[in-house]
Amino acid sequence: MEFDFGKLTSKDRYKLLSSTVIPRPIALVSTIDENGVLNAAPYSFFNMFAEEPATCVLGIQKRPDGKYKDTSSLIRKSGEYVINLVDMDLAESMNISSINFDPEYDEFDLAGFTPVASRLIAPPRIKEAPVSFECRRTVTLQLNEERDLVVGEVLTMHARDGLIDPETLYLDREKYDVVGRLYADLYAPLREVFSLKSSTQEEWLEKHNKKVGD
């Protein structure tokens, strides 16, 4: 079975991509407008792509009426935003913030988020989030009339006390009940994990008694 994306509608391509590329991390993005109204909205077309500089990418689609979403407009104006990650305790509030409220509504207030001042940028982070990244836009790539890719640099990371060892920088996974996006109305916690040890070429060849030309 194969699907020729050139012959599919964007809706059908989205259905196939979002249901197979799973789970996806959720970026609960917080921004602020010129009047101090706080905005928060989740995006799952998101990930980290580099560490030097620390780089993240958000995929933001326009509203059904063709207008920019509040997040996209505010990032375009100020270039500043916070990516808050989502755990089980935050999932219900995150879902509230996914509603397309009009710009004048304070989504921190509606979803019950507690704003905490960021260190380097104007938009606040969400106190309830286990991890938050203060970001500054590097470039916005307009793929088409409907979707932007926002490439940004992570300036500062905040983590809940006890989540990361300050000496080793190791994460305590048992305390990090992070949630991933699946498709439709489905989400998934990260509960069961397994380990696969990486090998060098020499280790693998020796273990399997392989030589060049075998």
PyMOL CGO cylinders between C-alpha atoms (Angstrom):
from pymol import cmd
from pymol.cgo import CYLINDER

trace = [
    CYLINDER, 0.00, 0.00, 0.00, 1.29, 3.45, -0.85, 0.3, 1, 1, 1, 1, 1, 1,
    CYLINDER, 1.29, 3.45, -0.85, -0.07, 6.98, -0.78, 0.3, 1, 1, 1, 1, 1, 1,
    CYLINDER, -0.07, 6.98, -0.78, 0.90, 9.56, -3.39, 0.3, 1, 1, 1, 1, 1, 1,
    CYLINDER, 0.90, 9.56, -3.39, 0.88, 12.79, -1.37, 0.3, 1, 1, 1, 1, 1, 1,
    CYLINDER, 0.88, 12.79, -1.37, 0.73, 14.79, -4.59, 0.3, 1, 1, 1, 1, 1, 1,
    CYLINDER, 0.73, 14.79, -4.59, -2.76, 13.40, -5.18, 0.3, 1, 1, 1, 1, 1, 1,
    CYLINDER, -2.76, 13.40, -5.18, -4.08, 13.84, -1.62, 0.3, 1, 1, 1, 1, 1, 1,
    CYLINDER, -4.08, 13.84, -1.62, -5.73, 16.84, 0.01, 0.3, 1, 1, 1, 1, 1, 1,
    CYLINDER, -5.73, 16.84, 0.01, -3.91, 18.56, 2.86, 0.3, 1, 1, 1, 1, 1, 1,
    CYLINDER, -3.91, 18.56, 2.86, -6.56, 17.15, 5.23, 0.3, 1, 1, 1, 1, 1, 1,
    CYLINDER, -6.56, 17.15, 5.23, -5.81, 13.58, 4.14, 0.3, 1, 1, 1, 1, 1, 1,
    CYLINDER, -5.81, 13.58, 4.14, -2.04, 14.15, 4.34, 0.3, 1, 1, 1, 1, 1, 1,
    CYLINDER, -2.04, 14.15, 4.34, -2.48, 15.51, 7.86, 0.3, 1, 1, 1, 1, 1, 1,
    CYLINDER, -2.48, 15.51, 7.86, -4.55, 12.46, 8.82, 0.3, 1, 1, 1, 1, 1, 1,
    CYLINDER, -4.55, 12.46, 8.82, -1.85, 10.06, 7.63, 0.3, 1, 1, 1, 1, 1, 1,
    CYLINDER, -1.85, 10.06, 7.63, 1.09, 11.98, 9.11, 0.3, 1, 1, 1, 1, 1, 1,
    CYLINDER, 1.09, 11.98, 9.11, -0.45, 12.72, 12.49, 0.3, 1, 1, 1, 1, 1, 1,
    CYLINDER, -0.45, 12.72, 12.49, -1.68, 9.15, 13.00, 0.3, 1, 1, 1, 1, 1, 1,
    CYLINDER, -1.68, 9.15, 13.00, 1.63, 7.46, 12.16, 0.3, 1, 1, 1, 1, 1, 1,
    CYLINDER, 1.63, 7.46, 12.16, 4.29, 9.83, 13.47, 0.3, 1, 1, 1, 1, 1, 1,
    CYLINDER, 4.29, 9.83, 13.47, 3.49, 9.19, 17.12, 0.3, 1, 1, 1, 1, 1, 1,
    CYLINDER, 3.49, 9.19, 17.12, 3.86, 10.06, 19.88, 0.3, 1, 1, 1, 1, 1, 1,
    CYLINDER, 3.86, 10.06, 19.88, 4.79, 13.68, 19.30, 0.3, 1, 1, 1, 1, 1, 1,
    CYLINDER, 4.79, 13.68, 19.30, 5.95, 16.05, 22.05, 0.3, 1, 1, 1, 1, 1, 1,
    CYLINDER, 5.95, 16.05, 22.05, 3.58, 18.88, 22.90, 0.3, 1, 1, 1, 1, 1, 1,
    CYLINDER, 3.58, 18.88, 22.90, 4.76, 22.48, 22.94, 0.3, 1, 1, 1, 1, 1, 1,
    CYLINDER, 4.76, 22.48, 22.94, 2.40, 24.49, 25.13, 0.3, 1, 1, 1, 1, 1, 1,
    CYLINDER, 2.40, 24.49, 25.13, 3.44, 27.93, 23.87, 0.3, 1, 1, 1, 1, 1, 1,
    CYLINDER, 3.44, 27.93, 23.87, 2.96, 31.04, 25.99, 0.3, 1, 1, 1, 1, 1, 1,
    CYLINDER, 2.96, 31.04, 25.99, 3.09, 34.55, 24.55, 0.3, 1, 1, 1, 1, 1, 1,
    CYLINDER, 3.09, 34.55, 24.55, 1.99, 38.05, 25.56, 0.3, 1, 1, 1, 1, 1, 1,
    CYLINDER, 1.99, 38.05, 25.56, 0.50, 40.92, 23.56, 0.3, 1, 1, 1, 1, 1, 1,
    CYLINDER, 0.50, 40.92, 23.56, 1.22, 44.66, 23.76, 0.3, 1, 1, 1, 1, 1, 1,
    CYLINDER, 1.22, 44.66, 23.76, -1.62, 45.11, 26.27, 0.3, 1, 1, 1, 1, 1, 1,
    CYLINDER, -1.62, 45.11, 26.27, -0.32, 42.43, 28.62, 0.3, 1, 1, 1, 1, 1, 1,
    CYLINDER, -0.32, 42.43, 28.62, -2.96, 39.84, 27.68, 0.3, 1, 1, 1, 1, 1, 1,
    CYLINDER, -2.96, 39.84, 27.68, -1.51, 36.34, 28.05, 0.3, 1, 1, 1, 1, 1, 1,
    CYLINDER, -1.51, 36.34, 28.05, -1.90, 33.68, 25.39, 0.3, 1, 1, 1, 1, 1, 1,
    CYLINDER, -1.90, 33.68, 25.39, -1.27, 29.95, 25.61, 0.3, 1, 1, 1, 1, 1, 1,
    CYLINDER, -1.27, 29.95, 25.61, -1.82, 27.25, 22.99, 0.3, 1, 1, 1, 1, 1, 1,
    CYLINDER, -1.82, 27.25, 22.99, -0.53, 23.70, 22.37, 0.3, 1, 1, 1, 1, 1, 1,
    CYLINDER, -0.53, 23.70, 22.37, 1.23, 22.51, 19.21, 0.3, 1, 1, 1, 1, 1, 1,
    CYLINDER, 1.23, 22.51, 19.21, 2.38, 18.97, 18.45, 0.3, 1, 1, 1, 1, 1, 1,
    CYLINDER, 2.38, 18.97, 18.45, 4.14, 19.66, 15.16, 0.3, 1, 1, 1, 1, 1, 1,
    CYLINDER, 4.14, 19.66, 15.16, 7.18, 20.50, 17.27, 0.3, 1, 1, 1, 1, 1, 1,
    CYLINDER, 7.18, 20.50, 17.27, 10.57, 19.21, 18.28, 0.3, 1, 1, 1, 1, 1, 1,
    CYLINDER, 10.57, 19.21, 18.28, 14.16, 20.10, 19.18, 0.3, 1, 1, 1, 1, 1, 1,
    CYLINDER, 14.16, 20.10, 19.18, 16.62, 19.93, 16.31, 0.3, 1, 1, 1, 1, 1, 1,
    CYLINDER, 16.62, 19.93, 16.31, 20.05, 21.07, 17.51, 0.3, 1, 1, 1, 1, 1, 1,
    CYLINDER, 20.05, 21.07, 17.51, 22.07, 21.94, 20.58, 0.3, 1, 1, 1, 1, 1, 1,
    CYLINDER, 22.07, 21.94, 20.58, 24.56, 24.45, 19.08, 0.3, 1, 1, 1, 1, 1, 1,
    CYLINDER, 24.56, 24.45, 19.08, 22.71, 26.70, 19.04, 0.3, 1, 1, 1, 1, 1, 1,
    CYLINDER, 22.71, 26.70, 19.04, 19.86, 25.10, 20.93, 0.3, 1, 1, 1, 1, 1, 1,
    CYLINDER, 19.86, 25.10, 20.93, 17.17, 25.10, 18.25, 0.3, 1, 1, 1, 1, 1, 1,
    CYLINDER, 17.17, 25.10, 18.25, 13.48, 24.23, 18.25, 0.3, 1, 1, 1, 1, 1, 1,
    CYLINDER, 13.48, 24.23, 18.25, 10.91, 24.27, 15.45, 0.3, 1, 1, 1, 1, 1, 1,
    CYLINDER, 10.91, 24.27, 15.45, 7.16, 24.86, 15.70, 0.3, 1, 1, 1, 1, 1, 1,
    CYLINDER, 7.16, 24.86, 15.70, 4.66, 24.17, 12.93, 0.3, 1, 1, 1, 1, 1, 1,
    CYLINDER, 4.66, 24.17, 12.93, 1.75, 26.62, 13.24, 0.3, 1, 1, 1, 1, 1, 1,
    CYLINDER, 1.75, 26.62, 13.24, -1.27, 26.49, 10.97, 0.3, 1, 1, 1, 1, 1, 1,
    CYLINDER, -1.27, 26.49, 10.97, -3.64, 29.39, 10.35, 0.3, 1, 1, 1, 1, 1, 1,
    CYLINDER, -3.64, 29.39, 10.35, -7.17, 29.47, 11.73, 0.3, 1, 1, 1, 1, 1, 1,
    CYLINDER, -7.17, 29.47, 11.73, -9.96, 27.95, 9.60, 0.3, 1, 1, 1, 1, 1, 1,
    CYLINDER, -9.96, 27.95, 9.60, -10.95, 31.49, 8.53, 0.3, 1, 1, 1, 1, 1, 1,
    CYLINDER, -10.95, 31.49, 8.53, -7.43, 32.07, 7.15, 0.3, 1, 1, 1, 1, 1, 1,
    CYLINDER, -7.43, 32.07, 7.15, -6.28, 34.44, 9.90, 0.3, 1, 1, 1, 1, 1, 1,
    CYLINDER, -6.28, 34.44, 9.90, -3.06, 33.96, 11.84, 0.3, 1, 1, 1, 1, 1, 1,
    CYLINDER, -3.06, 33.96, 11.84, -3.43, 32.22, 15.18, 0.3, 1, 1, 1, 1, 1, 1,
    CYLINDER, -3.43, 32.22, 15.18, -2.67, 34.42, 18.17, 0.3, 1, 1, 1, 1, 1, 1,
    CYLINDER, -2.67, 34.42, 18.17, 0.56, 32.52, 18.86, 0.3, 1, 1, 1, 1, 1, 1,
    CYLINDER, 0.56, 32.52, 18.86, 1.84, 33.08, 15.33, 0.3, 1, 1, 1, 1, 1, 1,
    CYLINDER, 1.84, 33.08, 15.33, 0.89, 36.78, 15.31, 0.3, 1, 1, 1, 1, 1, 1,
    CYLINDER, 0.89, 36.78, 15.31, 2.52, 37.46, 18.66, 0.3, 1, 1, 1, 1, 1, 1,
    CYLINDER, 2.52, 37.46, 18.66, 5.72, 35.63, 17.76, 0.3, 1, 1, 1, 1, 1, 1,
    CYLINDER, 5.72, 35.63, 17.76, 5.87, 37.58, 14.50, 0.3, 1, 1, 1, 1, 1, 1,
    CYLINDER, 5.87, 37.58, 14.50, 5.55, 40.86, 16.40, 0.3, 1, 1, 1, 1, 1, 1,
    CYLINDER, 5.55, 40.86, 16.40, 7.86, 40.27, 19.37, 0.3, 1, 1, 1, 1, 1, 1,
    CYLINDER, 7.86, 40.27, 19.37, 9.97, 37.27, 18.41, 0.3, 1, 1, 1, 1, 1, 1,
    CYLINDER, 9.97, 37.27, 18.41, 9.65, 35.93, 21.96, 0.3, 1, 1, 1, 1, 1, 1,
    CYLINDER, 9.65, 35.93, 21.96, 7.81, 32.93, 23.36, 0.3, 1, 1, 1, 1, 1, 1,
    CYLINDER, 7.81, 32.93, 23.36, 8.02, 30.16, 25.94, 0.3, 1, 1, 1, 1, 1, 1,
    CYLINDER, 8.02, 30.16, 25.94, 7.66, 26.47, 25.17, 0.3, 1, 1, 1, 1, 1, 1,
    CYLINDER, 7.66, 26.47, 25.17, 6.16, 24.70, 28.18, 0.3, 1, 1, 1, 1, 1, 1,
    CYLINDER, 6.16, 24.70, 28.18, 6.11, 20.91, 28.16, 0.3, 1, 1, 1, 1, 1, 1,
    CYLINDER, 6.11, 20.91, 28.16, 3.04, 18.99, 29.29, 0.3, 1, 1, 1, 1, 1, 1,
    CYLINDER, 3.04, 18.99, 29.29, 2.70, 16.27, 31.91, 0.3, 1, 1, 1, 1, 1, 1,
    CYLINDER, 2.70, 16.27, 31.91, -0.38, 14.38, 33.10, 0.3, 1, 1, 1, 1, 1, 1,
    CYLINDER, -0.38, 14.38, 33.10, -1.25, 16.99, 35.73, 0.3, 1, 1, 1, 1, 1, 1,
    CYLINDER, -1.25, 16.99, 35.73, -1.27, 19.68, 33.05, 0.3, 1, 1, 1, 1, 1, 1,
    CYLINDER, -1.27, 19.68, 33.05, -3.12, 17.76, 30.33, 0.3, 1, 1, 1, 1, 1, 1,
    CYLINDER, -3.12, 17.76, 30.33, -6.66, 18.94, 31.08, 0.3, 1, 1, 1, 1, 1, 1,
    CYLINDER, -6.66, 18.94, 31.08, -5.63, 22.59, 31.28, 0.3, 1, 1, 1, 1, 1, 1,
    CYLINDER, -5.63, 22.59, 31.28, -3.62, 22.20, 28.10, 0.3, 1, 1, 1, 1, 1, 1,
    CYLINDER, -3.62, 22.20, 28.10, -6.75, 20.94, 26.37, 0.3, 1, 1, 1, 1, 1, 1,
    CYLINDER, -6.75, 20.94, 26.37, -8.67, 24.04, 27.46, 0.3, 1, 1, 1, 1, 1, 1,
    CYLINDER, -8.67, 24.04, 27.46, -5.96, 26.26, 25.98, 0.3, 1, 1, 1, 1, 1, 1,
    CYLINDER, -5.96, 26.26, 25.98, -6.38, 24.49, 22.61, 0.3, 1, 1, 1, 1, 1, 1,
    CYLINDER, -6.38, 24.49, 22.61, -9.77, 26.19, 22.17, 0.3, 1, 1, 1, 1, 1, 1,
    CYLINDER, -9.77, 26.19, 22.17, -9.67, 29.03, 19.63, 0.3, 1, 1, 1, 1, 1, 1,
    CYLINDER, -9.67, 29.03, 19.63, -10.54, 31.84, 22.02, 0.3, 1, 1, 1, 1, 1, 1,
    CYLINDER, -10.54, 31.84, 22.02, -10.63, 35.36, 20.63, 0.3, 1, 1, 1, 1, 1, 1,
    CYLINDER, -10.63, 35.36, 20.63, -7.44, 37.42, 21.21, 0.3, 1, 1, 1, 1, 1, 1,
    CYLINDER, -7.44, 37.42, 21.21, -8.90, 39.53, 24.03, 0.3, 1, 1, 1, 1, 1, 1,
    CYLINDER, -8.90, 39.53, 24.03, -9.30, 36.48, 26.30, 0.3, 1, 1, 1, 1, 1, 1,
    CYLINDER, -9.30, 36.48, 26.30, -6.49, 35.73, 28.76, 0.3, 1, 1, 1, 1, 1, 1,
    CYLINDER, -6.49, 35.73, 28.76, -5.91, 32.03, 28.25, 0.3, 1, 1, 1, 1, 1, 1,
    CYLINDER, -5.91, 32.03, 28.25, -3.74, 31.74, 31.36, 0.3, 1, 1, 1, 1, 1, 1,
    CYLINDER, -3.74, 31.74, 31.36, -6.80, 32.77, 33.35, 0.3, 1, 1, 1, 1, 1, 1,
    CYLINDER, -6.80, 32.77, 33.35, -9.21, 30.53, 31.43, 0.3, 1, 1, 1, 1, 1, 1,
    CYLINDER, -9.21, 30.53, 31.43, -7.02, 27.42, 31.67, 0.3, 1, 1, 1, 1, 1, 1,
    CYLINDER, -7.02, 27.42, 31.67, -5.89, 28.07, 35.24, 0.3, 1, 1, 1, 1, 1, 1,
    CYLINDER, -5.89, 28.07, 35.24, -2.20, 28.55, 34.47, 0.3, 1, 1, 1, 1, 1, 1,
    CYLINDER, -2.20, 28.55, 34.47, -0.02, 30.46, 36.93, 0.3, 1, 1, 1, 1, 1, 1,
    CYLINDER, -0.02, 30.46, 36.93, 2.28, 32.94, 35.14, 0.3, 1, 1, 1, 1, 1, 1,
    CYLINDER, 2.28, 32.94, 35.14, 5.88, 33.17, 36.30, 0.3, 1, 1, 1, 1, 1, 1,
    CYLINDER, 5.88, 33.17, 36.30, 8.19, 35.87, 34.98, 0.3, 1, 1, 1, 1, 1, 1,
    CYLINDER, 8.19, 35.87, 34.98, 10.77, 34.67, 32.47, 0.3, 1, 1, 1, 1, 1, 1,
    CYLINDER, 10.77, 34.67, 32.47, 14.42, 35.61, 32.97, 0.3, 1, 1, 1, 1, 1, 1,
    CYLINDER, 14.42, 35.61, 32.97, 15.29, 36.98, 29.52, 0.3, 1, 1, 1, 1, 1, 1,
    CYLINDER, 15.29, 36.98, 29.52, 12.04, 37.56, 27.62, 0.3, 1, 1, 1, 1, 1, 1,
    CYLINDER, 12.04, 37.56, 27.62, 8.65, 39.22, 28.18, 0.3, 1, 1, 1, 1, 1, 1,
    CYLINDER, 8.65, 39.22, 28.18, 6.24, 36.26, 27.89, 0.3, 1, 1, 1, 1, 1, 1,
    CYLINDER, 6.24, 36.26, 27.89, 5.87, 34.38, 31.18, 0.3, 1, 1, 1, 1, 1, 1,
    CYLINDER, 5.87, 34.38, 31.18, 6.32, 30.66, 31.60, 0.3, 1, 1, 1, 1, 1, 1,
    CYLINDER, 6.32, 30.66, 31.60, 3.69, 28.38, 33.11, 0.3, 1, 1, 1, 1, 1, 1,
    CYLINDER, 3.69, 28.38, 33.11, 4.46, 27.53, 36.73, 0.3, 1, 1, 1, 1, 1, 1,
    CYLINDER, 4.46, 27.53, 36.73, 2.67, 24.18, 36.54, 0.3, 1, 1, 1, 1, 1, 1,
    CYLINDER, 2.67, 24.18, 36.54, 4.79, 22.97, 33.61, 0.3, 1, 1, 1, 1, 1, 1,
    CYLINDER, 4.79, 22.97, 33.61, 7.53, 20.46, 34.47, 0.3, 1, 1, 1, 1, 1, 1,
    CYLINDER, 7.53, 20.46, 34.47, 9.91, 22.03, 31.93, 0.3, 1, 1, 1, 1, 1, 1,
    CYLINDER, 9.91, 22.03, 31.93, 9.88, 25.40, 30.16, 0.3, 1, 1, 1, 1, 1, 1,
    CYLINDER, 9.88, 25.40, 30.16, 12.15, 26.90, 27.52, 0.3, 1, 1, 1, 1, 1, 1,
    CYLINDER, 12.15, 26.90, 27.52, 12.50, 30.64, 26.97, 0.3, 1, 1, 1, 1, 1, 1,
    CYLINDER, 12.50, 30.64, 26.97, 12.86, 31.10, 23.21, 0.3, 1, 1, 1, 1, 1, 1,
    CYLINDER, 12.86, 31.10, 23.21, 13.63, 33.80, 20.71, 0.3, 1, 1, 1, 1, 1, 1,
    CYLINDER, 13.63, 33.80, 20.71, 12.66, 33.45, 17.07, 0.3, 1, 1, 1, 1, 1, 1,
    CYLINDER, 12.66, 33.45, 17.07, 15.49, 32.92, 14.62, 0.3, 1, 1, 1, 1, 1, 1,
    CYLINDER, 15.49, 32.92, 14.62, 13.39, 32.89, 11.45, 0.3, 1, 1, 1, 1, 1, 1,
    CYLINDER, 13.39, 32.89, 11.45, 9.83, 32.17, 10.37, 0.3, 1, 1, 1, 1, 1, 1,
    CYLINDER, 9.83, 32.17, 10.37, 9.50, 30.11, 7.21, 0.3, 1, 1, 1, 1, 1, 1,
    CYLINDER, 9.50, 30.11, 7.21, 6.19, 30.44, 5.41, 0.3, 1, 1, 1, 1, 1, 1,
    CYLINDER, 6.19, 30.44, 5.41, 5.66, 27.09, 3.71, 0.3, 1, 1, 1, 1, 1, 1,
    CYLINDER, 5.66, 27.09, 3.71, 2.39, 28.20, 2.13, 0.3, 1, 1, 1, 1, 1, 1,
    CYLINDER, 2.39, 28.20, 2.13, -0.60, 30.40, 2.88, 0.3, 1, 1, 1, 1, 1, 1,
    CYLINDER, -0.60, 30.40, 2.88, -1.72, 28.10, 5.67, 0.3, 1, 1, 1, 1, 1, 1,
    CYLINDER, -1.72, 28.10, 5.67, 1.37, 27.07, 7.60, 0.3, 1, 1, 1, 1, 1, 1,
    CYLINDER, 1.37, 27.07, 7.60, 4.48, 28.64, 9.13, 0.3, 1, 1, 1, 1, 1, 1,
    CYLINDER, 4.48, 28.64, 9.13, 7.54, 26.98, 10.57, 0.3, 1, 1, 1, 1, 1, 1,
    CYLINDER, 7.54, 26.98, 10.57, 8.93, 29.00, 13.45, 0.3, 1, 1, 1, 1, 1, 1,
    CYLINDER, 8.93, 29.00, 13.45, 12.61, 28.28, 14.07, 0.3, 1, 1, 1, 1, 1, 1,
    CYLINDER, 12.61, 28.28, 14.07, 13.79, 29.55, 17.43, 0.3, 1, 1, 1, 1, 1, 1,
    CYLINDER, 13.79, 29.55, 17.43, 16.74, 29.48, 19.81, 0.3, 1, 1, 1, 1, 1, 1,
    CYLINDER, 16.74, 29.48, 19.81, 16.37, 28.27, 23.38, 0.3, 1, 1, 1, 1, 1, 1,
    CYLINDER, 16.37, 28.27, 23.38, 17.86, 30.89, 25.68, 0.3, 1, 1, 1, 1, 1, 1,
    CYLINDER, 17.86, 30.89, 25.68, 17.02, 29.51, 29.12, 0.3, 1, 1, 1, 1, 1, 1,
    CYLINDER, 17.02, 29.51, 29.12, 15.58, 26.25, 30.45, 0.3, 1, 1, 1, 1, 1, 1,
    CYLINDER, 15.58, 26.25, 30.45, 13.52, 25.94, 33.62, 0.3, 1, 1, 1, 1, 1, 1,
    CYLINDER, 13.52, 25.94, 33.62, 12.84, 22.57, 35.27, 0.3, 1, 1, 1, 1, 1, 1,
    CYLINDER, 12.84, 22.57, 35.27, 10.77, 21.61, 38.27, 0.3, 1, 1, 1, 1, 1, 1,
    CYLINDER, 10.77, 21.61, 38.27, 12.91, 21.14, 41.39, 0.3, 1, 1, 1, 1, 1, 1,
    CYLINDER, 12.91, 21.14, 41.39, 14.01, 17.53, 41.78, 0.3, 1, 1, 1, 1, 1, 1,
    CYLINDER, 14.01, 17.53, 41.78, 13.43, 16.64, 38.14, 0.3, 1, 1, 1, 1, 1, 1,
    CYLINDER, 13.43, 16.64, 38.14, 17.04, 16.99, 36.95, 0.3, 1, 1, 1, 1, 1, 1,
    CYLINDER, 17.04, 16.99, 36.95, 20.22, 16.31, 38.90, 0.3, 1, 1, 1, 1, 1, 1,
    CYLINDER, 20.22, 16.31, 38.90, 22.15, 19.63, 38.91, 0.3, 1, 1, 1, 1, 1, 1,
    CYLINDER, 22.15, 19.63, 38.91, 25.52, 17.84, 38.91, 0.3, 1, 1, 1, 1, 1, 1,
    CYLINDER, 25.52, 17.84, 38.91, 25.02, 15.11, 36.28, 0.3, 1, 1, 1, 1, 1, 1,
    CYLINDER, 25.02, 15.11, 36.28, 22.13, 16.80, 34.42, 0.3, 1, 1, 1, 1, 1, 1,
    CYLINDER, 22.13, 16.80, 34.42, 20.40, 13.41, 34.37, 0.3, 1, 1, 1, 1, 1, 1,
    CYLINDER, 20.40, 13.41, 34.37, 16.61, 13.42, 34.28, 0.3, 1, 1, 1, 1, 1, 1,
    CYLINDER, 16.61, 13.42, 34.28, 14.67, 11.48, 36.92, 0.3, 1, 1, 1, 1, 1, 1,
    CYLINDER, 14.67, 11.48, 36.92, 12.27, 9.82, 34.49, 0.3, 1, 1, 1, 1, 1, 1,
    CYLINDER, 12.27, 9.82, 34.49, 10.05, 8.47, 37.26, 0.3, 1, 1, 1, 1, 1, 1,
    CYLINDER, 10.05, 8.47, 37.26, 9.20, 12.06, 38.19, 0.3, 1, 1, 1, 1, 1, 1,
    CYLINDER, 9.20, 12.06, 38.19, 8.63, 13.19, 34.61, 0.3, 1, 1, 1, 1, 1, 1,
    CYLINDER, 8.63, 13.19, 34.61, 5.13, 12.05, 33.71, 0.3, 1, 1, 1, 1, 1, 1,
    CYLINDER, 5.13, 12.05, 33.71, 5.24, 13.66, 30.28, 0.3, 1, 1, 1, 1, 1, 1,
    CYLINDER, 5.24, 13.66, 30.28, 2.37, 13.36, 27.78, 0.3, 1, 1, 1, 1, 1, 1,
    CYLINDER, 2.37, 13.36, 27.78, 2.68, 12.85, 24.02, 0.3, 1, 1, 1, 1, 1, 1,
    CYLINDER, 2.68, 12.85, 24.02, 0.21, 13.65, 21.27, 0.3, 1, 1, 1, 1, 1, 1,
    CYLINDER, 0.21, 13.65, 21.27, -1.24, 10.85, 19.16, 0.3, 1, 1, 1, 1, 1, 1,
    CYLINDER, -1.24, 10.85, 19.16, -4.09, 11.80, 16.82, 0.3, 1, 1, 1, 1, 1, 1,
    CYLINDER, -4.09, 11.80, 16.82, -7.70, 12.97, 16.95, 0.3, 1, 1, 1, 1, 1, 1,
    CYLINDER, -7.70, 12.97, 16.95, -8.47, 13.33, 20.69, 0.3, 1, 1, 1, 1, 1, 1,
    CYLINDER, -8.47, 13.33, 20.69, -5.87, 10.78, 21.79, 0.3, 1, 1, 1, 1, 1, 1,
    CYLINDER, -5.87, 10.78, 21.79, -2.82, 11.37, 24.00, 0.3, 1, 1, 1, 1, 1, 1,
    CYLINDER, -2.82, 11.37, 24.00, -0.37, 9.00, 25.66, 0.3, 1, 1, 1, 1, 1, 1,
    CYLINDER, -0.37, 9.00, 25.66, 1.79, 9.11, 28.79, 0.3, 1, 1, 1, 1, 1, 1,
    CYLINDER, 1.79, 9.11, 28.79, 5.38, 7.87, 28.71, 0.3, 1, 1, 1, 1, 1, 1,
    CYLINDER, 5.38, 7.87, 28.71, 5.14, 4.99, 31.15, 0.3, 1, 1, 1, 1, 1, 1,
    CYLINDER, 5.14, 4.99, 31.15, 6.80, 1.85, 29.77, 0.3, 1, 1, 1, 1, 1, 1,
    CYLINDER, 6.80, 1.85, 29.77, 10.29, 2.18, 28.30, 0.3, 1, 1, 1, 1, 1, 1,
    CYLINDER, 10.29, 2.18, 28.30, 13.00, -0.23, 27.18, 0.3, 1, 1, 1, 1, 1, 1,
    CYLINDER, 13.00, -0.23, 27.18, 16.72, 0.03, 26.57, 0.3, 1, 1, 1, 1, 1, 1,
    CYLINDER, 16.72, 0.03, 26.57, 18.80, -0.82, 23.49, 0.3, 1, 1, 1, 1, 1, 1,
    CYLINDER, 18.80, -0.82, 23.49, 22.56, -0.55, 23.97, 0.3, 1, 1, 1, 1, 1, 1,
    CYLINDER, 22.56, -0.55, 23.97, 24.45, 1.09, 21.13, 0.3, 1, 1, 1, 1, 1, 1,
    CYLINDER, 24.45, 1.09, 21.13, 27.50, -0.71, 19.71, 0.3, 1, 1, 1, 1, 1, 1,
    CYLINDER, 27.50, -0.71, 19.71, 30.52, 0.41, 17.75, 0.3, 1, 1, 1, 1, 1, 1,
    CYLINDER, 30.52, 0.41, 17.75, 31.22, -1.19, 14.40, 0.3, 1, 1, 1, 1, 1, 1,
    CYLINDER, 31.22, -1.19, 14.40, 34.05, -3.19, 15.92, 0.3, 1, 1, 1, 1, 1, 1,
    CYLINDER, 34.05, -3.19, 15.92, 31.93, -4.46, 18.81, 0.3, 1, 1, 1, 1, 1, 1,
    CYLINDER, 31.93, -4.46, 18.81, 29.09, -5.55, 16.55, 0.3, 1, 1, 1, 1, 1, 1,
    CYLINDER, 29.09, -5.55, 16.55, 31.34, -7.30, 14.00, 0.3, 1, 1, 1, 1, 1, 1,
    CYLINDER, 31.34, -7.30, 14.00, 33.23, -9.13, 16.74, 0.3, 1, 1, 1, 1, 1, 1,
    CYLINDER, 33.23, -9.13, 16.74, 30.04, -10.23, 18.48, 0.3, 1, 1, 1, 1, 1, 1,
    CYLINDER, 30.04, -10.23, 18.48, 28.58, -11.59, 15.26, 0.3, 1, 1, 1, 1, 1, 1,
    CYLINDER, 28.58, -11.59, 15.26, 31.86, -12.93, 13.90, 0.3, 1, 1, 1, 1, 1, 1,
    CYLINDER, 31.86, -12.93, 13.90, 31.58, -10.88, 10.72, 0.3, 1, 1, 1, 1, 1, 1,
    CYLINDER, 31.58, -10.88, 10.72, 34.31, -9.67, 8.38, 0.3, 1, 1, 1, 1, 1, 1,
    CYLINDER, 34.31, -9.67, 8.38, 34.40, -7.44, 5.33, 0.3, 1, 1, 1, 1, 1, 1,
    CYLINDER, 34.40, -7.44, 5.33, 33.01, -9.39, 2.37, 0.3, 1, 1, 1, 1, 1, 1,
    CYLINDER, 33.01, -9.39, 2.37, 30.92, -11.82, 4.45, 0.3, 1, 1, 1, 1, 1, 1,
]
cmd.load_cgo(trace, "trace")
